[in-house]
């Protein structure tokens, strides 16, 4: 599906067997239609609506009735989903049709409005649909930019290999000339990856936003390569603060691509759909990622490990859910570990709906909370060149509890680099600490 062009009308397809429904809805937005902001297309049933979608691939939003002749709304939504179309659908139905509404939502509907249609309700709902599609279009643009950067890198690597073959054939006489060319090409590759880094940094939430949400906390974030497969995400919804730490499969450009998708999906789940329950966020993220990547059996390892903390205004408890990423709570010098579900986000295994566990945890006023990826504890170093392991990491965190959280972040960074010494960094590193 093509994204909506700038200054072009937002196209809305109204699917209803009542012939006056299309004019009724378009009439509610007659000012926007007159200004060229909205454009409405009407279809009398699901079959004709599919033809309209094929003829008008730039349709942005669908409003569909459920009960219609030839092809009903539920069948129509199934066909839209089967064809992999991105348009968001809003169901039009009666108050007493909750069963069909639930089925429609399961088949991809974004929201619903009830008959008789209320002008204020439909305007609010369509505005939400527009915002949702704009986020989808933005995600497509970002993905396209990253794919372009990756293709450029692959092209440059191919050119470099061809140049190396030439170097062998030309032998010593051309070594110096080819060395110069190699340096130029290498710089182009590095520049391309640094461009990908700028894209990733642009979508990562700024740490100052984190500090505006959390008065006493830190983020220690260090990538193995120029770009990172670890990412953090923050949000605020309905008086709740959502903190996320995630570790994507791989690192470098591949991990960065996955992290960009993860952040985009979290924006949709939390900011667009107002989901704040951490286990439900993980369930939605799991389903969305698996569907977006079209994962096959050969790609079953692709996915991400995620920890989510939700802070409530009362400050007396937190909510936590984890996919292979635990929560550490330091209380009176003791480490309380809340274990995650041993199931990553993504993959192809059959799982029951709502399979991630939601933990409600009571907290004291001086408790500290930590979520993290595995890069810190997996780092090789020390005198024997061994892994740090979680036990040593946990001991270090307990040792520095007397420090302010910002000082803890500095201390953990220094300890990590001292431990690593001259060893190569093995993975991306992310540790988030919060003091209640």
Helices and strands as residue ranges (DSSP letters): E 10-15, H 19-28, H 30-34, E 38-43, H 46-55, E 61-65, H 73-82, E 88-94, H 98-106, E 109-115, H 119-170, G 171-174, H 175-203, H 207-213, E 217-222, E 230-237, E 240-248, H 252-266, I 267-272, H 278-293, G 297-299, E 303-311, E 317-323, E 327-331, E 334-338, E 345-346, E 359-362, E 368-372, E 380-381, E 386-387, H 389-399, H 405-420, E 429-435
